[in-house]
Structures are given as C-alpha cells and as structure tokens.
Amino acid sequence: MLTQKETLALLEILAHEDKSFETTAAAFQRAFVRADHFRIASAMCIMLDDGLMAPRHCLSALYIIHDLYKNEPPGVHPFMPFLVGTLDSIQHAEDEARLLQRYLLCQLLAQTPSKDLPKLSPAELADSWSSESDLLPLPNLAALRESYAQRDAQVSELHRAGISPLVPDGQPPEQPRSEGETAVEGALGLMRL
C-alpha cells in the first residue's frame, strides 16, 4: 500500500513528539501530494487497527486523519466511520495509552473542538492530561453515525463490503485455435497482432 520511501517519510513525521499537532499535520501535507492523502491516511488506519504504531505516534496519526478533512461535514468526512469506531472501541479502555487516545478523539469529534488542541504536541497533551482526572464526555456517536449512514445507504451493501457483483466465468467458451496460438493464449482469449 505504501512504498518504503513513503513509510519512512510518514514514520519520520509521526516521530516528532515535541512538535505540535498543527505542525505535524502541516509536515504531512508538505511531504505528500494531495492525491495521496486518502491512500496514506487509509494505511495509517490499518496501522492503528493492527497496533503497529507507538502510543504517541497514534495520537499524531489520529489528529492527521481527522485534520485532512476537518472542513468537511461529518457525513462527508471519509474517515469518520473509522474515527467513531475507534472511539467506540476504546471508550471503556483502562490502559493509559488508550485513555489518552479517547481523550484526543473526544476533543476532535466534539461539536466545538478545542482551539488549543492543535497547538499542543502529543507529549504536552499527555503531560496536561491525567488518567485520574474526569474523562471528557463522549460526543454524540449516534448522531455522527447517522450522518455517514445516510451517505453509506446510497452504496449497495456488496460495494461497501468490497465485493464485486460481477463474477468471472471460470470456463471461457471453447473456440478453435488459430495457427501459431498456444493453449494458454487461447484459454485467456488473447490475440496476436
């Protein structure tokens, strides 16, 4: 999905725990062309799901994924289902790294996101947050789900699951072979020019 060069660039951007979320997101947008943002954000989602990132890298990755489409309404944001699903899966987590991710996602998905959050670095966010403090209330996940459920309803269930409604025929019709045509070329339906 990502080239080795892209992976190294991404990991270098995420590794700067002392840089603000805003600076990290800007570095991401400078390092990758806009046409690649969706593909690279999708790779980050997979890396997050598979636990392939350090905890502080996860914070930066979640911020970048949200930031790429922050000006879009929740129903249009392509990664809103991932962000809501991640928050939903960690809402009862007990380890500190997951609680910190919950804290970040609650701020990102709130009706009025914190104005100070982009200026914080992952390290500063961790220092300013204490696991003993009150957890932020969850945003209205049902409303967020409803916003993208309307969009998803326009796409058939087969396409949403990534299944093509077309099934190739395993046995092409028998056709007589022309002179010089091999059996493989005939089976694949290839022609010589």
C-alpha angles and dihedrals in degrees: 000000000000125000119236090253092052092047092052092047091049094048091048091053093048093046095069099094092166095059121088121256088246092055092046092051090049090050089051092052091048094047097049130043117241092249089063098046096092094047094048093044088052089053089050089053090054092047090050093048092049094047093241096140134077112250095254091046087055090059093053092044092052090049093050093047090053094041096054091070101019092128092057121089114254091255091060100038102107094211098046092101089053094047093046092045091050092050091047092051094050100039091103097036118134105194115096097238092055092044089053090051089049089051091051094046092048088056094045095048097041118117089247109028118212113270091211096053097083090055093056124088121221089255092051091047090052091047094048093048123071122195089220092059122093113282117240113255114259116257116245097284093178091058091047091049091048091053094059095032088068089054093045092050088068090064121069118250091243092057092045089054090048095247119140114226088216119084118195117234108250092208116047115207116274112257128179113258120240121227113290095012115133123223091250093052090049093049092050093045093240123158131208115230 
